[in-house]
């Protein structure tokens, strides 16, 4: 079973009405679990956690222990990692 959790964005307009929730899309959401978003309005950054995975699952040839460990320790290794993105980039991606 693969659990996919996606992040949505809601915006409160000046008239105190909420816009309908919009999926942020592939710009942020991956094929893994993306969760715990936090927006820092002072610096215009959204932080979030993701379990995105870029580790090769199969290799064409036998690997040394060093090569396997190097692959497992890439930043996007399927373990929870923190990411940050400019808020303006988010709004570009949801249009």
C-alpha positions as CSV (number, residue, x, y, z in Angstrom):
1,X,0.0,0.0,0.0
2,X,1.3,3.5,-0.9
3,X,0.1,6.4,1.1
4,X,0.0,9.7,-0.7
5,X,-0.8,12.8,1.2
6,X,-1.1,16.1,-0.7
7,X,-1.0,19.7,0.3
8,X,-3.8,22.1,-0.5
9,X,-3.8,25.9,-0.2
10,X,-6.6,28.2,1.2
11,X,-6.5,32.0,1.0
12,X,-8.6,34.4,3.0
13,X,-9.6,37.3,0.8
14,X,-9.9,40.9,2.0
15,X,-13.6,40.5,2.3
16,X,-13.0,37.7,4.9
17,X,-14.2,35.0,2.5
18,X,-12.1,31.9,1.8
19,X,-11.3,30.9,-1.7
20,X,-12.0,27.2,-2.4
21,X,-9.1,24.9,-1.4
22,X,-6.7,24.3,-4.3
23,X,-4.3,21.4,-4.7
24,X,-0.8,22.9,-4.9
25,X,-0.1,20.4,-7.6
26,X,3.1,18.6,-8.7
27,X,5.1,21.7,-8.0
28,X,5.1,20.7,-4.3
29,X,3.2,17.4,-4.1
30,X,5.2,14.3,-5.0
31,X,4.4,10.6,-5.3
32,X,5.3,10.3,-1.6
33,X,3.8,11.8,1.6
34,X,3.9,15.6,1.6
35,X,2.7,17.2,4.9
36,X,3.0,19.7,7.7
37,X,3.0,22.9,5.7
38,X,3.9,26.1,7.5
39,X,3.9,29.6,5.9
40,X,6.1,32.3,7.2
41,X,4.6,35.5,5.9
42,X,7.5,37.7,7.1
43,X,9.9,36.1,4.7
44,X,7.4,34.7,2.1
45,X,8.4,31.1,2.5
46,X,6.4,27.9,2.9
47,X,8.1,25.0,4.7
48,X,6.9,21.5,4.5
49,X,7.9,17.9,5.1
50,X,8.1,15.3,2.4
51,X,8.9,11.6,2.1
52,X,9.7,11.9,-1.6
53,X,12.1,9.2,-2.8
54,X,14.7,9.4,-5.5
55,X,16.6,6.3,-4.5
56,X,17.1,3.7,-7.3
57,X,15.2,0.5,-6.4
58,X,17.1,-1.6,-8.9
59,X,20.6,-1.4,-10.2
60,X,22.0,-2.5,-13.6
61,X,25.0,-4.1,-12.0
62,X,26.2,-5.2,-8.6
63,X,27.0,-2.3,-6.2
64,X,29.6,-2.0,-3.6
65,X,28.6,-1.2,-0.1
66,X,29.9,2.3,-0.5
67,X,27.7,2.8,-3.7
68,X,24.6,1.5,-1.9
69,X,25.2,3.7,1.1
70,X,25.7,6.7,-1.2
71,X,22.4,6.0,-3.0
72,X,20.6,5.5,0.3
73,X,21.9,8.8,1.8
74,X,20.7,11.1,-1.0
75,X,18.6,13.9,0.3
76,X,15.4,12.5,-1.3
77,X,15.7,9.1,0.3
78,X,12.1,8.5,1.3
79,X,12.7,9.6,4.9
80,X,11.0,12.7,6.1
81,X,12.9,15.8,5.1
82,X,12.2,19.5,5.3
83,X,11.8,21.6,2.2
84,X,11.2,25.3,1.6
85,X,9.7,27.2,-1.3
86,X,9.0,30.8,-2.1
87,X,5.2,31.6,-1.7
88,X,5.2,33.4,-5.0
89,X,6.3,30.2,-6.7
90,X,3.3,28.4,-5.1
91,X,0.8,30.8,-6.5
92,X,2.4,30.5,-10.0
93,X,2.0,26.7,-9.8
94,X,-1.7,26.8,-8.8
95,X,-2.9,28.9,-11.7
